[in-house]
Amino acid sequence: MAKHLLYLTNNQLSAVIWDKGELSHVRVFDNYASGWSKFAEYLADLSKLPAFFLTDLIEEDFQRDSIPHVFGSARKNLLERRLNSLYRDTPYRDASRQGREKDGRKDDQMLFSALTNPQLLKPWIDALQKLKIDIAGIYSVALLNPLLFKRLNLGKQAALLVTHQSSGLRQSFFQDGYLRFSRLAPETAWSPESIADTTTIEIGKTRQFLASTRQLARGAPLEIVVVAQDEILTRLQERTVTEDGTHYRFIDLNEARQVFKMPASLELTYCDPLFLSLLGTQRIASHYATAEQARTHYYSQLRDALNVVSVATVALALFWSGSNGIDAYQARQTAQQAKIETLSAMAKYQETTNTMPATVANPLEMRTAVELDRTLSKNAPDPSALLVSLSRALDALPQIKIHELNWKSSETDGGAIDPNTMPAPPADGVISISPGLLGIPKRAFDILELEAEVIPFKNDYRSAVESVQLFVNELQKDTRLQVSIVKPALDTRPSVKLESQIGNDDALAKPRFSLKIIGKP
């Protein structure tokens, strides 16, 4: 997505478009009324692009302090009170956490910063808001320096990062990988020699400031990293005086170009494009955007997301409608083809029928007769399945001996029908008629009555009764069978009299029993 990048210094505002990894031609507007009006005209054609406002100003203050380690609304309220006490006259302020203290309460170490002259931003911000251009964020070159520090892989040692900007010479002091402060010296020299002289002087001032504020002891190790044009670095190396603990590292802009993977066609005179590319390639939280600007940007992003969802929904609906239209067309074509084939088949059938000799019965009656024969064959009584189940039960219980088998079929299972349990006629008056009433037979119940005995007996009625019950259970393993004992081997009902004759036990000791087996159709 293209981004509209605005680079503001004390003297001018530079505008570029970042698109597909490249920066467009730079438009420069003076920080006067004429520049403001030209900037408003320039914005008329770019009202749909979000604006990323990058500041590089002298009027930027930094203060380090510590606050209690709290969370949630308590932390938010505490930071708001501290910012109000430090920077009451500007809405452009920020607080960033830089670790915790190692001793005591282990409070949070904070870096408070602010743009102390909001009037420098006002005409430019007013022009953007007048055209309702989304302000994605307000950023600071000083607060972007930690990202440049990491890109250059400078580690966590004490370091002074010096960058040559279009606004002047910016020096940022880092300790333990955190930005401690940053200052901008306005540019007063233009030749490489004079810029090198100014850089040497400004570095000396900064080192004295670090020693006087006890941020860095005299003679403590310090790496000074200078990022500038090769001509300036050559002159600066000639003027460099190495002191105890001081190490210089010079980074040419062409070397930095390779680190940032910027195109070779882009001419680098200052470090400004390096910071602009950071905004172009990364999603960075705004440093100084006000609550109103952040809320407006949030709603703008929400609107864009809803627009994308709407377009995707419409596209999906069109695709689904088109797919359904194609399916409907294909179904219509298939139906027409089937209709044509049916008519052709009917015509061929009629033609074939007309050429055949006359018969006593027409084909429809013959077909009905064949189907009736199949139905009769299918529903004819067949005791084979019943006898197979009986054979399996006899194999499992060889002590059962069959004396007599009677097989018959019936349309019912032999039970009596209770008129009170018959289903009531349906409410609509339509009575379902049995197929048997129409002359179509239905499958009958197979009923098998058998008489058998348990051998050998040896007057053990308990064993005989158990064998009969096991025989019944074995038969009932076939879920289609309904088995009932008509006559048990030993009738123990209270109404039955038990009797025996002395000396004639062999004639009476035959534990015969009768079963009735009904096979469900």
Residue pairs with C-beta under 8 A, 6 or more apart in sequence:
2 17
2 18
2 19
2 49
3 17
3 18
3 19
3 49
3 50
3 52
3 136
3 279
3 280
4 15
4 17
4 18
4 46
4 49
4 50
4 51
4 52
4 133
5 15
5 16
5 17
5 18
5 23
5 52
5 54
5 276
5 279
5 280
6 13
6 14
6 15
6 51
6 52
6 53
6 54
6 124
7 13
7 14
7 15
7 16
7 54
7 56
7 166
7 272
7 275
7 276
8 53
8 54
8 55
8 56
8 57
8 120
8 121
8 124
9 31
9 56
9 57
9 165
9 166
9 167
10 31
10 57
10 58
10 59
10 120
10 167
10 186
11 30
11 31
11 167
12 28
12 29
12 30
12 31
12 35
13 28
13 29
13 31
13 35
13 39
13 124
14 26
14 27
14 28
14 29
14 166
14 272
15 26
15 27
15 28
15 29
15 39
15 42
16 23
16 24
16 25
16 26
16 27
16 276
17 23
17 24
17 46
17 49
18 24
18 276
18 277
18 279
18 280
21 261
21 263
21 280
21 281
22 263
22 266
23 266
23 273
23 276
23 277
23 280
27 42
29 35
29 36
29 38
29 39
29 42
31 120
36 123
36 124
36 127
39 124
39 127
40 127
40 130
40 131
43 127
43 128
43 131
43 133
44 131
46 133
47 131
47 132
47 133
49 133
50 133
50 134
50 135
50 136
50 297
50 300
51 128
51 133
51 134
51 135
51 136
52 136
52 137
52 139
52 279
53 121
53 124
53 125
53 135
53 137
53 138
53 139
54 139
54 140
54 141
54 144
54 275
54 276
54 279
55 115
55 121
55 138
55 139
55 140
55 141
55 288
56 140
56 141
56 142
56 165
56 166
56 167
56 170
56 184
56 272
56 275
57 115
57 117
57 120
57 167
57 184
58 167
58 168
58 184
58 186
59 115
59 116
59 117
59 120
60 113
60 114
60 115
60 116
60 140
60 142
60 182
60 184
61 87
61 113
61 114
61 116
62 111
62 112
62 113
62 142
62 180
62 181
62 182
63 86
63 111
63 112
63 113
64 98
64 109
64 110
64 111
64 112
64 180
64 181
65 82
65 110
65 112
66 101
66 107
66 108
66 109
66 110
67 75
67 78
67 79
67 82
67 107
67 108
67 110
68 78
68 105
68 107
68 108
69 100
69 105
69 106
69 107
69 108
70 78
79 95
79 110
82 95
82 110
82 112
83 93
83 95
83 112
83 114
86 93
86 112
86 114
87 93
87 112
87 114
87 116
89 116
89 118
90 114
90 115
90 116
90 117
90 118
91 118
91 290
92 114
92 115
92 118
92 121
92 138
92 288
92 290
93 112
93 113
93 114
93 115
93 288
94 112
94 113
94 114
94 140
94 143
94 287
94 288
95 110
95 111
95 112
95 113
96 110
96 111
96 113
96 143
97 108
97 109
97 110
98 109
98 110
98 111
98 178
98 179
99 108
99 109
99 176
99 178
100 106
100 107
100 108
100 109
101 107
101 108
101 109
111 178
111 179
111 180
113 140
113 142
113 143
113 287
114 288
115 121
115 140
115 288
121 138
125 135
128 135
129 135
134 296
134 297
134 300
135 289
135 293
135 296
135 297
136 286
136 297
137 284
137 285
137 286
137 287
137 289
137 297
138 286
138 287
138 288
138 289
138 293
139 279
139 284
139 286
139 287
139 288
140 287
140 288
141 165
141 170
141 275
142 170
142 172
142 179
142 182
142 184
143 179
143 287
144 275
144 278
144 279
144 284
145 161
145 163
145 170
145 172
145 174
145 179
145 182
146 174
146 177
146 178
146 179
147 278
147 282
147 284
148 161
148 163
148 274
148 275
148 278
149 159
149 161
149 172
149 174
149 177
149 179
151 259
151 260
151 278
152 225
152 227
152 251
152 256
152 259
154 161
154 174
154 223
154 225
155 177
156 176
156 177
157 221
157 223
158 173
158 174
158 175
158 216
158 220
158 221
158 222
158 223
159 173
159 174
159 222
159 223
159 224
159 225
160 171
160 172
160 173
160 174
160 203
160 206
160 207
160 222
160 223
160 224
160 225
161 171
161 172
161 173
161 174
161 225
161 227
162 169
162 170
162 171
162 199
162 202
162 203
162 224
162 225
162 226
162 227
162 228
163 169
163 170
163 172
163 227
163 228
163 271
163 274
164 195
164 199
164 226
164 227
164 228
164 229
164 232
164 270
164 271
165 184
165 187
165 270
165 271
165 272
166 187
166 269
166 270
166 272
167 184
167 186
167 187
168 184
168 185
168 186
168 187
169 184
169 185
169 187
169 195
169 198
169 199
169 202
170 182
170 183
170 184
170 185
171 182
171 183
171 184
171 185
171 202
171 203
171 206
172 179
172 181
172 182
173 179
173 180
173 181
173 182
173 206
173 210
173 215
173 216
174 180
175 215
175 216
180 215
183 206
185 198
185 202
187 195
187 198
188 198
189 195
189 197
189 198
192 229
192 231
192 232
192 234
192 235
193 235
195 228
195 232
195 235
196 232
196 235
196 236
196 238
196 239
197 239
199 226
199 228
199 232
199 236
200 236
200 239
200 240
203 224
207 216
207 222
210 216
210 222
211 217
211 218
216 222
219 243
219 244
219 245
220 245
221 245
221 246
221 247
222 245
222 246
222 247
223 246
223 247
223 248
223 249
224 246
224 247
224 248
224 249
225 249
225 250
225 251
226 233
226 236
226 248
226 249
226 250
226 251
227 251
227 253
227 256
227 271
227 274
228 236
228 250
228 252
228 253
228 271
229 252
229 253
229 268
229 269
230 252
230 253
230 254
233 250
233 252
236 250
237 248
237 250
240 248
242 248
253 268
253 269
253 271
254 268
256 268
256 271
256 274
257 264
257 266
257 268
260 274
260 277
262 268
262 273
262 277
266 273
278 284
286 293
286 294
286 297
289 297
353 363
361 369
372 440
375 440
375 441
376 441
378 443
379 441
379 442
379 443
379 444
381 409
381 444
381 446
382 446
383 407
383 446
383 448
383 519
385 446
385 480
385 519
386 407
386 446
386 448
386 481
386 517
386 519
387 448
389 475
389 478
389 480
389 481
390 448
390 450
390 475
390 517
392 474
393 400
393 471
393 474
393 475
394 400
394 402
396 474
397 467
397 470
397 471
397 474
399 454
399 455
399 456
399 467
400 452
400 453
400 454
400 467
400 468
400 471
401 452
401 453
401 454
401 455
402 450
402 451
402 452
403 451
403 452
403 453
403 512
404 450
404 451
405 448
405 449
405 450
406 448
406 449
406 450
407 446
407 447
407 448
407 449
408 447
409 444
409 445
409 446
409 447
410 444
410 445
410 447
411 436
411 442
411 444
411 445
412 445
413 445
413 447
413 482
413 518
413 520
414 445
414 447
414 516
414 518
425 431
426 432
434 442
435 441
435 442
436 442
442 521
443 521
444 521
445 518
445 519
445 520
445 521
446 518
446 519
446 521
447 516
447 517
447 518
447 519
448 516
448 517
448 518
448 519
449 486
449 514
449 515
449 516
449 517
450 514
450 515
450 517
451 512
451 513
451 514
452 512
452 513
452 514
452 515
453 489
453 510
453 511
453 512
453 513
454 463
454 464
454 467
454 468
454 489
454 511
454 513
457 464
457 509
457 510
457 511
459 505
459 509
461 489
461 490
461 511
464 489
464 490
464 511
465 488
465 489
465 490
467 489
468 485
468 488
468 489
468 513
471 515
472 483
472 485
472 515
475 481
475 483
475 515
475 517
476 483
480 519
480 520
481 517
481 518
481 519
481 520
482 517
482 518
482 519
482 520
483 515
483 516
483 517
483 518
484 515
484 516
484 518
485 513
485 514
485 515
486 514
486 515
486 516
487 512
487 513
487 514
488 513
489 511
489 512
489 513
490 511
500 508
501 507
501 508
